[in-house]
Amino acid sequence: MAGQLREEQQVTRPKVMKVDSVETWDSHVSQATNQGRPIIAHFTASWCMPSVAMNSFFEEIASDYPDVLFLTVDVDEVKEVATRLEIKAMPTFSLIRDGATVDKLVGANPEEIRKRIEGFFQSGRADVA
């Protein structure tokens, strides 16, 4: 019974967290850094169809990496974060470790994103071992 409850809680927990302010961004980055969790951020815009098309892929890949914090940031809603990270096109995917961007991929390319995330995740594990 307890195991079943735990499973239900995991299913209802959002896999991708929406960033709606600079404070939310800073809080997520600080918390992930303190926990040693890498971050993958999807910078998007509601008017950018390739970006919107990547939302379901981003949700899907988030479930493959439970130890990674997945964030989505609408560049029009949180301009300061987009400016701070020098986001110039959508979609952009930033791979962040210890509060610093270590890789950035621009464009809607699911295969390349998956490859970069896998490499990013493997390199993070290698650092710990």
C-alpha positions as CSV (number, residue, x, y, z in Angstrom):
1,M,0.0,0.0,0.0
2,A,2.7,2.5,0.9
3,G,4.6,1.6,-2.3
4,Q,1.5,2.2,-4.3
5,L,1.1,5.6,-2.7
6,R,4.7,6.5,-3.4
7,E,4.2,5.6,-7.1
8,E,1.1,7.8,-7.3
9,Q,3.0,10.7,-5.8
10,Q,5.8,10.3,-8.3
11,V,3.3,10.2,-11.2
12,T,1.5,13.4,-10.1
13,R,4.8,15.3,-9.5
14,P,5.6,17.5,-12.5
15,K,8.7,16.4,-14.4
16,V,9.3,19.8,-15.9
17,M,9.1,22.9,-13.7
18,K,7.9,26.2,-15.2
19,V,10.0,29.2,-14.4
20,D,7.8,32.3,-14.0
21,S,10.2,34.8,-12.5
22,V,13.9,35.6,-11.9
23,E,13.4,34.6,-8.3
24,T,12.0,31.2,-9.2
25,W,15.0,30.7,-11.6
26,D,17.5,31.7,-8.9
27,S,15.8,29.5,-6.4
28,H,15.8,26.4,-8.6
29,V,19.4,26.9,-9.7
30,S,20.6,27.5,-6.1
31,Q,18.7,24.4,-4.8
32,A,19.9,22.2,-7.6
33,T,23.5,23.4,-7.1
34,N,23.3,22.6,-3.4
35,Q,22.0,19.1,-4.1
36,G,24.5,18.5,-6.9
37,R,21.7,18.1,-9.4
38,P,22.3,19.1,-13.0
39,I,19.7,21.3,-14.8
40,I,18.4,21.2,-18.3
41,A,16.6,24.3,-19.3
42,H,14.3,24.7,-22.3
43,F,14.1,28.4,-23.4
44,T,10.9,28.8,-25.3
45,A,8.3,31.3,-26.6
46,S,4.6,30.8,-27.2
47,W,4.9,32.3,-30.7
48,C,7.7,30.0,-31.8
49,M,6.2,26.9,-33.3
50,P,9.4,24.7,-33.2
51,S,9.8,25.6,-29.6
52,V,6.2,24.7,-28.7
53,A,6.6,21.5,-30.7
54,M,9.5,20.5,-28.4
55,N,7.4,20.7,-25.2
56,S,6.1,17.2,-25.4
57,F,9.6,15.8,-26.2
58,F,11.1,17.8,-23.3
59,E,8.4,16.3,-20.9
60,E,9.2,12.8,-22.3
61,I,12.9,13.1,-21.9
62,A,12.5,14.5,-18.4
63,S,11.0,11.2,-17.3
64,D,14.1,9.4,-18.4
65,Y,16.4,11.4,-16.1
66,P,14.8,11.7,-12.6
67,D,18.0,13.0,-11.0
68,V,18.1,16.0,-13.4
69,L,16.1,19.2,-12.8
70,F,14.2,20.1,-16.0
71,L,13.1,23.7,-16.3
72,T,11.1,25.5,-19.0
73,V,11.5,29.3,-19.4
74,D,9.3,31.4,-21.6
75,V,11.7,34.1,-22.8
76,D,8.9,36.7,-23.1
77,E,7.8,36.1,-19.5
78,V,11.2,36.0,-17.9
79,K,13.4,38.2,-20.1
80,E,16.0,38.9,-17.5
81,V,16.9,35.1,-17.3
82,A,17.1,34.8,-21.1
83,T,19.3,37.9,-21.2
84,R,21.6,36.7,-18.4
85,L,22.1,33.3,-20.2
86,E,22.5,35.0,-23.6
87,I,19.6,33.2,-25.2
88,K,19.2,34.6,-28.7
89,A,16.9,32.1,-30.5
90,M,14.2,29.6,-29.6
91,P,14.2,26.8,-28.8
92,T,17.5,26.8,-26.9
93,F,18.4,24.0,-24.5
94,S,21.0,24.9,-21.8
95,L,22.7,22.2,-19.8
96,I,23.8,23.6,-16.5
97,R,26.0,22.1,-13.8
98,D,27.0,23.9,-10.5
99,G,25.1,27.0,-11.7
100,A,27.1,27.4,-14.9
101,T,26.1,26.6,-18.5
102,V,28.3,23.8,-19.8
103,D,26.5,23.2,-23.1
104,K,23.9,24.9,-25.2
105,L,21.9,23.6,-28.1
106,V,19.9,25.9,-30.4
107,G,17.1,24.4,-32.5
108,A,14.4,21.8,-32.5
109,N,16.6,18.7,-33.0
110,P,15.3,15.8,-30.7
111,E,18.1,13.4,-31.7
112,E,20.9,15.9,-31.0
113,I,19.3,17.0,-27.7
114,R,19.0,13.4,-26.5
115,K,22.6,12.8,-27.5
116,R,23.9,15.9,-25.7
117,I,21.8,15.2,-22.6
118,E,23.1,11.6,-22.5
119,G,26.7,12.9,-22.8
120,F,26.0,15.6,-20.2
121,F,24.5,13.1,-17.8
122,Q,27.4,10.6,-18.3
123,S,30.0,13.2,-17.7
124,G,28.3,14.2,-14.5
125,R,28.4,10.7,-13.2
126,A,32.1,10.4,-14.2
127,D,32.9,13.4,-12.0
128,V,31.3,11.8,-9.0
129,A,32.9,8.3,-9.4
